[in-house]
Amino acid sequence: MNECIFCKLVRKEIPSKVVYEDDNCVAFLDVMPRSKGMCLVVPKKHYTFFDEAFDTSSKAFDIALIIGKKIKESLEPLTVFFSVIQAQVPHFHIRVYPVYEDQIPLGENQPIETNEAELTELASKIKSVYVDWEPKKKEVVEVIKEVPVEKKKSKPKERTEEEVKVEKKKEQEKDFWKRRNLEMA
């Protein structure tokens, strides 16, 4: 989608303050943040809803965790919020909000003022933090389904009169114990 602003940012047609990039996603500072250091994690592949590219969305969430940790260590907010809201840009993304004292950086807040120098400094601080964590590799397990082999049916063995009597007696004993257990319960 050529007109998508996030696609343009991913292709570097529009400058941004990138804090993380890999083969699947790019994370950059929001130029209209709701809090100081707010970042967006954007998949390089264009899609709108998380379930349109489940594996890529999973990787984006992993990257959001890493960015959250980098923000927490470099900018020292009280905490970090994560949200997925497809309100303004129809390209799946995760917002990573640092929360500072006396500030609630939710969607209803107005963007805070920032400038190029501040964004450059924040990006440098966030990028400088090393996070010693990598997402676990997904293990592919091959399932082999056994196909039942049809056995040749043989004629049932003819039973002697004595075998029939013994089997009948065993059934009667089983029934007796079933009734007894029910009566005692």
C-alpha positions in Angstrom: 0.0 0.0 0.0 1.9 3.0 -1.3 0.0 5.7 0.6 0.3 4.2 4.0 2.5 6.5 6.2 3.9 3.5 8.1 4.9 1.8 4.9 6.7 5.0 3.8 8.5 5.1 7.2 9.4 1.4 6.8 10.8 2.1 3.3 12.7 5.1 4.8 10.9 7.5 2.4 10.0 9.6 5.5 12.7 10.1 8.1 12.1 8.7 11.6 14.0 8.1 14.8 14.5 4.3 14.7 15.2 2.6 18.0 15.1 -1.0 16.7 14.9 -2.8 13.4 15.1 -6.4 12.2 13.8 -8.4 9.2 10.2 -8.2 10.4 9.6 -5.0 12.3 10.9 -1.5 12.9 10.4 0.5 16.1 10.6 4.3 16.1 9.7 7.3 18.2 6.3 8.7 17.7 6.5 12.3 16.4 3.2 13.1 18.1 3.7 11.2 21.4 1.3 11.1 24.3 4.3 10.7 26.6 8.1 11.3 26.4 9.7 8.4 24.6 6.5 6.9 23.2 7.4 4.4 20.5 5.6 2.5 17.7 6.4 -1.0 16.7 5.4 -1.5 13.1 5.7 -4.7 11.0 7.4 -4.2 7.7 4.6 -6.2 6.0 1.5 -4.1 5.5 -1.7 -5.5 7.1 -4.4 -4.0 9.3 -5.4 -6.6 11.9 -3.2 -8.8 14.0 -4.8 -12.0 12.8 -4.1 -11.3 9.1 -0.4 -12.2 9.7 -0.3 -14.1 13.0 3.4 -15.0 12.9 4.4 -11.4 12.1 2.1 -10.0 14.8 3.7 -12.4 17.3 7.1 -11.1 16.4 5.9 -7.5 16.7 4.7 -8.2 20.3 8.1 -9.7 21.1 9.8 -6.6 19.8 7.3 -4.4 21.8 8.4 -6.2 25.0 12.1 -5.5 24.2 11.3 -1.8 23.4 9.3 -1.5 26.7 12.3 -2.8 28.6 14.7 -0.5 26.8 12.4 2.5 27.6 12.1 1.5 31.2 15.8 1.2 31.7 16.8 4.3 29.7 14.1 6.8 30.6 13.1 5.5 34.0 9.3 5.9 33.8 7.0 4.5 36.5 5.8 1.9 34.1 5.2 1.2 30.4 1.8 0.6 28.8 1.2 -1.3 25.5 -1.8 -0.8 23.2 -3.0 -1.8 19.8 -5.4 0.7 18.4 -6.1 0.9 14.6 -7.6 4.4 14.9 -5.6 6.7 12.7 -3.3 4.4 10.6 -4.7 1.2 9.1 -1.4 -0.6 9.4 -1.0 -3.0 12.4 1.2 -1.5 15.0 1.8 -1.6 18.8 2.1 1.6 20.8 4.6 1.5 23.7 3.8 4.3 26.2 6.2 5.3 29.0 4.1 6.5 32.0 5.6 9.2 34.2 4.4 10.5 37.6 1.1 12.5 37.4 0.7 11.5 33.7 -1.8 9.1 32.1 -0.7 8.7 28.4 -3.9 7.2 27.1 -5.5 7.9 23.7 -7.7 10.7 25.0 -4.6 12.8 26.0 -3.4 15.4 23.5 0.1 14.9 22.0 2.9 16.5 23.9 5.3 19.0 22.2 8.7 17.7 21.1 11.4 18.7 18.8 14.1 17.1 16.6 16.9 17.5 19.1 14.8 15.9 21.9 13.7 13.0 19.7 17.4 12.4 18.6 18.5 12.3 22.3 15.6 10.0 23.3 16.3 7.6 20.4 20.0 7.5 21.4 19.2 6.7 25.0 16.7 4.0 24.1 19.0 2.3 21.5 21.9 2.3 23.9 20.2 -0.2 26.3 21.0 -3.9 25.7 18.2 -6.3 26.6 19.4 -9.8 27.3 16.4 -11.6 26.1 15.4 -13.2 22.8 12.0 -14.7 21.9 11.9 -18.4 22.2 12.2 -20.2 18.9 9.0 -21.9 17.8 9.5 -25.6 17.6 8.0 -27.3 14.6 6.8 -30.8 15.5 6.1 -33.3 12.8 3.0 -35.4 13.5 2.9 -38.8 11.8 -0.5 -40.2 11.6 -0.7 -43.9 11.7 -3.2 -45.4 9.2 -4.9 -48.5 10.6 -4.3 -51.6 8.6 -7.4 -53.6 8.1 -7.1 -57.0 9.4 -8.6 -60.0 7.7 -11.6 -61.1 9.6 -11.5 -64.7 10.7 -14.4 -66.8 11.6 -15.2 -66.6 15.3 -14.0 -69.6 17.2 -16.7 -72.0 18.1 -17.0 -72.3 21.9 -17.7 -75.4 23.7 -20.8 -75.7 26.0 -18.5 -75.6 29.0 -16.8 -72.3 27.9 -20.3 -70.7 27.4 -21.3 -71.7 31.0 -18.1 -70.3 32.5 -18.5 -67.0 30.6 -22.2 -66.8 31.7 -21.2 -67.4 35.4 -18.6 -64.6 35.2 -21.2 -62.2 33.9 -23.6 -63.1 36.7 -20.8 -62.5 39.3 -20.0 -59.1 37.7 -23.7 -58.1 37.8 -24.0 -59.2 41.5 -21.0 -56.9 42.5 -22.4 -54.0 40.5 -25.8 -54.3 42.2 -24.1 -54.7 45.6 -22.0 -51.6 45.1 -25.1 -49.6 44.1 -27.0 -50.8 47.2 -24.1 -49.8 49.5 -23.7 -46.4 48.0 
